[in-house]
Amino acid sequence: MRIALDPGAREVPARIQRVADDGTPLAAPEVLADLGAIAVIDGAEAPRWVFARSRSYRRLLEAGVDVARAHDVELVEGLLVAADGHFGEPHGLAAAAARLAGRIPDPDPPATEEDGALSLFDDGPADELADIVAVHAAQQRTLGAGGAGLRLLAAAESAGALVAEEMTAFGLPWRADIHDQLLTAVLGPRPVLGGRPPKLAALATEVAEAFGRTLNPDSPAEVLRAFARAGHELTSTRSWELRGLDHPAVAPLLAYKELARLHAAHGWSWLRTWVREGRFHPEYVVGGVVSGRWASRGGGALQIPKAVRAAVRADPGWRLVTADAAQLEPRVLAALSGDHALAPGDGDLYGALAQREFGGDRAKAKLGLLSAMYGQTSGGAGQLLATLRQRFPAAMQFVDDAARAGEQGQLVRSHLGRTSPPARPGHELPAAARARGRFTRNFVVQATAAEWALVLLAELRQSLRAAGSPAQLVFFQHDEVLLHCPAEVADDVAVAVHEAAAAAGRRLFGASPVRFPMGVQVVAGYDEH
């Protein structure tokens, strides 16, 4: 059974309506006395809750209520709109309801707008619950016709939304005092009145002295002009281009750029803004990248630099369980293509390939496989690809077919059915066609890897809930998961991670012999990972 939920807003009470798995209403809408009633219903009936959007779940979490399963109407609509060849078109509840009624949907509202936050002159939606029920029923009909893969993807994407909101609510353990110490060690004491920290200021002075004139090292235009006056015409101030120069300003400028990035992205201002009561609370965007990978909204959650990872510390008596999938995308390619010899066992895939095909040269093996998935042919990759084509013809044919489809302007799909964006106007031009081919070549692998990671999260969350574990999922990035738990259950959590990885492989690829090993560690700090 499923229950559609409108959590209400301000003084408007929450309402629910029970529906069958195919979306058919089973009863009239009901008004809830409070959100706490949802916990009682979830425990007694174990329904799949149908939310308009993931932020609806945020309201429940703020009220101290969590649920086991969900169907996120907005996320599922996005999958279905893309599957119909219209990636990126409006897919919010209002847009879905308009589409269902035969109207052209308006653009989706900005994601930062609070759900149900009505202005003085706005009465809000006439009946959001009715729209949720109607759109969900239409989605169930489409999913039913789309096959088991698309249904699993919709369930996994919705489970990911629950995990994302819970991770935002829990927060990543973060020691502000350690972060401050780390910044002070590399930047110098925090400036009292703003401006550059001492070490940045000193490097800026070195750069100016090397050029013999004052300039702002944060200004690419000024830096380019200074190098031009010194006889070096550059196209950019990117580090790789600067390293090719013989000039005394290069070393301090490169050092300045590295520290300036840290100061701007994760300096004291970031610490004040994003860390509250010992927790970093980013907002994750499920499916925020076209391949289904997640993104984040503010805070740079998916780009925590090594320089500050020591600030991510478990609470006293607790531990962090870190886990990342080993060489996930090549293993996914082996499972997708049926070329299982590409990924034998749990060991180092690149090392094994190097021993068999590249005279023990692991770097060549890695370059060859990455070139196969990303479409690189320069820099010696062509010869490596020829070896792979001979040894693993099915795997190479799989990505070659995806590239060819992209070059011809066709849509490609992941294993479960996530659909690529349509070709842009002008895609038939040779350079554009090749670029799209490189994109679709990688899309089919990366999007399927993202699906495996989603199912991993769903399986892990479900197993922890079933066991009554106090462990919390607190961080997720592509193929890496971080959990926070009491020290005495850390080993159990590590076992749960391994079991969830194996279950994700079975869910996607059935009895395939390809394995998806996880590197799992129990640590006190993220820097120990």
Buried (B, 14 or more C-beta within 10 A) or exposed (E): EBBBBBBBBEEBEBBBBBBEEEBEBEEEBBEBEEBEBBBEBBEEEEBBBBBBBBBBBBBBBEBEBBBBBBBBBBBBBBBBBBBEEBBEBBBBBBBBBBBBEEEEBEEBEEEEEEBBEEEEEEEBBEEBBBBBBBBBBBBBEBBEEBEEBBBBBBBBBBBBBBBBBBBBBBBBBBBBEBBBEBBBEBBBEBBEEEEBBBBBBBBBBBBBEBBEEEBEBBEEEBBBEBBEEBEBEBEEBEEEEBEEBEBBBBBBBBBBBBBBEBBEBBBBEBBEEBBEEBBBBBBBBBBBBBBBBBEBEEBEBBEBEEBBBBBBBBBEEBBBBBBBBBBBBBBBBBBBBEBBBBBBEEEBBBBBBBBEBBEEBBEBBBBBBBBBBBBBEEEEBEEBBEBBBEBBEBBBEBBBBBBBBBBBBBBBBBBBBBBBBBBEEEBEEEEBBBBBBBBBBBBBBBBBBBBBBBBBBBBBBBBBEEEEBEBBBBBBBBBBBBBBBBBEBBBBBBEBBBBBBBBBBEBBBEEBEBBBBBEBBBBBBBBBB
